[in-house]
Amino acid sequence: MEATVKWVDGRMFLGESGSGHTVVMDGPPDHGGRNMGIRPMEMLLLGIGGCSSFDVMDILEKGRHQITDCKTEVTAERVDTVPSVFSKIHLHFMVSGKTLKPAVVERAVKLSAEKYCSASIMLSQSVEITHSFEVIED
């Protein structure tokens, strides 16, 4: 994998993935930015949320479960010192479907957390990561 980050101005950067997709990153005005893009640390949260969600959906769909929606809320706490690293990350999965059993979703979340999600497993070496879920009947 590879990526390129190119400075635009102030604290704005364009990040381009190896697959050719681009995202704007920027900082808040009090740090020289103009708030025109996502913060780099927010990108980490989106990455872990996306990686975990991908796994959960993949596991559930391979099990032929009728999933109609999946939303993952990611919350985090950072330490008050520099560097302001994450100390805790929590992922809450809201999975909608027809006749979906909670045990099935719980298993998918657990497999993602413990076996498949590279981002979650990598970050868990230094950050406390927790998971929860709810099943929404459609």
Secondary structure, 3 states (H helix, E strand, C coil): CCEEEEEEECCEEEEEECCCCEEEECCCHHHCCCCCCECHHHHHHHHHHHHHHHHHHHHHHHCCCCEEEEEEEEEEEECCCCCCCEEEEEEEEEEEECCCCHHHHHHHHHHHHHHHCHHHHHHCCCCEEEEEEEEEEC
